[in-house]
Amino acid sequence: MFKNYLKIAWRNLWRNKVFSLINVLGLTVGLTACFFIFLYVHFELSYDNFHAKRDRIYRVTCDVQTPSELIRGGITPWPFGPNMQHDFPEIEAFTRFSRGNLLVKRGNVSFQEERSLFADSSIFRVFDFKLLKGDPATALQAVNSVVLSNSAVKKYFGDADPIGQTVLLTGGLVPNTVTGVIADMPENSQIKADMLVSMSSLIKDNPRIDESWGNFGAVTFLLLKPNANAASLEAKLPDFIERHNGEERKRAKMFYTVKLQPLEKIYLYSGEYSAYEKGSITNVYIFSIVAIFILFIACINFINLTTARSVERAKEIGIRKVVGATKFELLRQFIGECVLLCLIAFVLTVVLFACLLPTFNLLAGKTIAAGPLAHPSYILILLVSAIVIGLVAGIYPALVLSSFKPVTVLKGRFATGTKGIFLRKGLVVTQFAISIALIIGTIIVSLQMRYMHNKDLGFNKNQMLVVDTHGDMAKNALKEAIARLPKVNSVSMASGVPGGETNGAYSEIVNKQGDMQVANLDLYDVDYDYLQQYDIKIVAGRGFSREFGTDTTNAMMINEAAAKLFGYAKPEEAVGRGYRQWGRQGVIIGVVKDFHFRSLQENIKPLTMRIEPQDCDMISVNVAPGDLSGTLKAIEREWRALMPNRPFSYFFLDEFFDRQYRTEERFGKLFFNFALLAIIISCLGLLGLASYSAVQRTREIGIRKVMGASVTDIVNLLSRDFLKLVLISFIIATPIAWYCMHKWLQVFAYRISIGWWVFAVSGIIALIIAVGTISYQALKAALADPVKSMRAE
């Protein structure tokens, strides 16, 4: 019996090769898209799940309230960790991290190791980073000890055993002993490093750091004891702050609110809090919904294409019922055919997945999966999903086909009821409503990305090359040497550049009322040429000048946002006001026009600038157009001559600034590709309904042609109803898409407004797609010989 069912199913699929291909293709595309989204969502949700004690690990966050603002921090003062463990028995262990960007030298090999972290020796007690060599209890205890990843070992030592050997760190080339080797940190770890340096090394160079309650610089993690209550511990923290730092906080007018954030929440839920790596739970939700939509569309498409061919099988069903076939046997036959289609689609999905996986990893910006067989359980899930889809999606077509009355169909008077027609039209409306919503979303995401790339940032980033000296002693000599090169227009130095990190400085500035107002302000240490180099406009007062000797000791410039923070309605009102900041005091000499020194996702923050040559590590070089590679080689030659021990480090400012939007750009590309797949599947569904309509109206079309109807008349007749469905879909999709994209845009401080034309364009695109899809089947029906059509009826 099973063999007979299989033979009939295969013959039917082969007899209708085109529609079988379309059906399988729709399922394959739908399953592939959903499988990729499943992998992406699962990967995003899996961050830090490999730590066995993850449910007991918490990060300490610290909100700081000043008289001027609320600062949400993912970092804490350095003394928090050791003092919390001492004061609270609920804490089993703590560990701290601090970013390093260290020069590492081994023989003739040297790198600027950006993926380096200072870490307490308890790191391996709190986290489950796999230590391949060394003792986890002592690996990072000693001063000047380091633990390297497998990749770093190969880079510096090749195949040699690194344990006990030394590498030279920092500009001072301090010998550090390799005491351990860890496996490369997983891709789904928010903490990633190729080199861990003992925290005792940092403390040795800063002996009072563990007593500096106002020095924020440590990312602090706690491992709570089993059954310890995090909420109860958090309730004790205000008293902890008061005991250790109460008087200092009051003097500084900075008040802390300390919270414990579960490790499992950091990656996706950090929000305004900083993190080594951040994802977006909103994007996870969006892609999950898109996956459901695509799967739903694929199932709808399957149903429509199957029922569209039901008329051709009416006589077969009638004959089989006459010879004794039961409804259950017919149901089993047709559901089996659906499952067979899904199994074919499953095989094609695995093949397509293997082919597209490298491209998908590239779009995602991370290795979501190494290969189709890397996770056999996922393939099993895909197989089960395909079978379930075949069973669920095949029920309706099977019921329709098996319910045909043999007497009626054998007389040639078969027709479906109005309920079936309404259902199929409703499904097509649903398909195109989803597709139109995705078209609208794609256009808005694209417009927002273009807006961020093209918006006037308030400074010049074109033709700007930034050379990072990392504080090398020869940095001033290098600046002078670069300035003498023929293709260099201008050179300046600063502690930071737009798009990069800024220092936070405890500041007191005279406000509108004449009081010293406390605030934590961003700070750029610059040289005299910085403002001119970046074409930053001065709106009040004057800029830094070599003609004023006191500019290096007591002059400060602020931006318009800082002036507003201290109550000045006009920038010129802030000029001449006093300030105190980091051991320096003086007056504000000028106010610059606000410029975007951070991402457009953030409002422009208050910024201060001072002349401080010793803290200026980044050389900004405005290069002349033409022969850029030659200019770059000339700068590198000067670097090699003056800094032979340090690898050449540079970047182009426009590319560097745009890196801030990599997450959004990847989201946009993925969203576009999945939207495109959903539209393709929807078109297949529309093609199925058009085919069904043409078959149902074969006699009507023949009669109309005999009566003189033109091809255009027939095409219009068949297309009119479908275009109405698209219009209904547009009306349903528009408000839903507007609401969802309006919510998405709220993430950006600077964003586009959604114009009416976006919806108009989306509707026109949907109409064009629909007309293009319908036209083939409509023309085919209109050009058919009416005599054959009527004879067939």
C-alpha positions, 0 to 999 in steps of 0.5 A: 500500500505504501509503495502504491501511494509513493508511486502515485505521488511521484507520478503526480509530481512528475506530471506537473513538473512546473508547479511541483518545482514552484511548490518545492522552490517556495518551501525550500526558500522558506525553510532556508530563510527560517533556518538561517534566522533560527541559527541567528536568533539561537546564537544571539540568545546563547551568549555566555551560556557556556559558563557553568555558573552563569546563573550566579554571575553578576556584573556590577553597574553604577549609575552616577547622579551629578547636579547636571546629569545621570550617567549610566555606567557599566564600570565601577570604581576600582575598590568595589570588587575587593571591598564587596567580597570582604563585606558580604559573605554572599559573594564567593568570588569577584574578578575585574577587567580593564581594557588593554591595548598593549604593544607586545614584542617577541623576538622580531614579531611585534603587534599592537594587541587590541584584544588584551585585558587586565584581569584578576587572578580569580577570573578562572574561578568565576568564568569557564574559559578553558585553560589548556596549560597552567594552573587556574588558581595561580596563572595570573597571580604574579606581577608581570604574568600573562595568559595567551590564547591558542591563536596568540601562542601561534602568533608569537611562539609558533609550535614551541611551548610558551610556558615559562617564556617571556614577551615584552609588553608596553612601550617600556618593553617590560618582560612578562612571563607566560603562565598559561594558555587558554582556548580561543574564547568562543564567538558567543562570548561578550568577553573576548581576549587573546591576552590576559595580563595579571591585574597585579601588574596594573596595580604595581604601576598604580599602587593607590588604585584600589583606594581610589573610590572616584576612579571609574575604570573596572568592569566588576563581576561577582560570583554569588554563592549557591542559593544567595539572593541577588536582590537581597544583596543589591538592597545592601549596597546603598549602605555599603557605598555610604560606609566606604565613600559617603563623605567623598561622594557628598564633597564631589556631589556625585551619588551612586546607585549600584545594581547587579546585572545578571551575566545572561542579560548583559549582551542583549539588555545592556541598553545605555550601559557600556559592554565589551560587546552588545547585541539587541533584543529588539533585533532578535524579536524582529528577526523572529517575527520575520521568520514566523512570517516567512514560514507562514507565507511558505505554508500559505503558498503551499496550500494555494499551489496545491489547491490550484491544481485540484481541478486537474485531479478531480476525475482521478479522485472521482474514479478512485472513490467509485472503485472503493477508496475511502476518505481516510485513504485519500487524506493519507495519500494527499498528506503523504504527497505534501510530506514528500514535497517537504522532504524534497524541500528539506534536502534542497534546503540543506544543500542551499544552506551549505552553499549560502552559509559563508555569505550569511556569516559575512552578512552577520559579521560573525561565525554563526555556524561553521557548517551544516554538520557542525550542529547535527541536532539543528539538522534534525530540528529542520527535518522534523520541522519539514515533516510537521509543515508537510502535515499541517500545510497539507491538511487543508488541500487534502480535505478539499481534494478528498471531499470531491463528490464522484458523481459531480466531478465525473459529470464535469461540474466540479466547482469549489464553494465560496468559503474556499475562495474566501479562504484562498483570497484571505491567505493571499491578502495576508501574504502581501500584507506581510510583504508590503510591510517588509518592503516599507521596513526595508525602505525605512531602514535603508533611508536611516542608514543613508541619513546617518552616512550623509548627515552633516556631522559638524566637522570634516572627516574627508581625506583624514588619516589618523595615526595612533602612536599609543603614547610613544615617546617619539610621537611629537617628532613623528608629527613634525616629520609627517608635516614636512611630507609633500602630499600632507595638507595639515597635521594635528594631535589630540587624545581622541578623534570623532567616533572614538572614545573620550575621557570622562572628566570630573568638572566644576564650571560656573553656571548662569547663577554664578555657582560652581556646578559639578558635572562629568564631562567628555574631554578632548586634549588637543593641540593648537591646530585641532579645530582648524584641522577638523573645520570645527566652527567657533560660535563665541569667544576665540580658539586656542592660540600660541599668542596666549601663553596661558592657553596651555595652563588655564584655558578651556573651550566647550561646545554649545551642549556644555554651555546649555547644560550650565544654563547659558541661553547664548554661547557668548554668555559662557565665555570668561566663566571659571572652571576647575577640572582635574587639578587645573583651573582657569576660564572658558575662552571660547565655545565651538558649534556642536559636532557629532563626536559620537554616534548619531544614536546619541544626542550630542553630549557636553564636551570640553577641550584643553591644550595638553600635549603630553596626552595627545597620542593620535596624529590626524593627517589631512592628506591631499587627493591623489597618490594616497598609497604613496603618501601612506608609504611615506608616512610609514617610512617616517614611522619605521625610522622613529618608532622601529619597535612599534607596528604601524597603526593607522585608520581612515577617519570616515571608515572609522566613524562609520564603524559605529553603525556596523550593527545597524548596517548588518541588520539592514542587509539581513532584513533586506535579504529576508524581506526579498525572500518573503516577497518571492514566496508571496509571488509564488502564492499569487501565481498559484491563485492566478493559476487556480482562477484561470483553470476555474474560468477556462470555459468563461474565457473561451466564451468571451473570446468567441464573443469578441473579447480581446487579449487585453480584456481577458488580462484585465478580467483576470488581473482586476480581482488580484489587484484588489487583493493587493490594495486591501493588503496595502491598507492593512500593512501600512499602519502596522508597518508605520507603528513598528518602524516608528518604534525602531527609529526611536533608538536613534537620537537623530533620525528620519521622519517617515514621509507619506511617499514611503508608503506610496512607493511601497504600494507601487512596488507591490503593484508592479510585483503583483502585475508582473506575477499575474501577467504570465498566467493571465496572458497564457489563459488569454492566448489559449485557443477558445475551441480547445478551452470549451472542448476541455470543459 
